């Protein structure tokens, strides 16, 4: 599965999670590993809803 992430700077990053991220917490771990953004500072949204 591919997740599109938009940073606060407006950059868009594509992350492939391939079933490794089954929960929001695991998806945030993938973002942390790739973008070096601590999990506590991340906010994930889908269709305008906070996850």
N, C-alpha and C positions, 0 to 999 in steps of 0.2 A: 504494500500500500504506500502511496506517496502522499505526504503531508506538505502543504505549502505554508511556510511561516513568513510572516512579515515582521520585521524588527521595528523598533522605535525610530530608527533612522530612515525607515521606509524601504529598506532592502527586502527583496523576496528571496527565500531560500527553500529549495526542494529537499525534503528529507525522505529517504526510503526506509520504512520501518519493517516491511516484509513479515508481518505477523509477530515480530519481536515485541511490539508495543501493543498489548491487549487492553491496557488501561490508560487513563489520562496521565497517571503518575509515571508509567513506563514511557509514554510518549515524551513527557517533559524530560525524562532522563536522556532520551536520544537527542533532544534539543540541547541539553546541557553539555553532552559529550561533543557535539559538533560545533556549537556556537559559543560555548563557555559562558552561558547565562545561567546563574544559579536557579534551581527549581523554585525557590521562594520568591524570585523576582519575575517569574513567568506567569502570564495570563493567557489561557487558551480559549478561543471562541469558535463556535461553529454556527453559521446562519444567525449571527447576532446574539447567540446565547452563550453565556460563560459556562465552561465545562469544569 
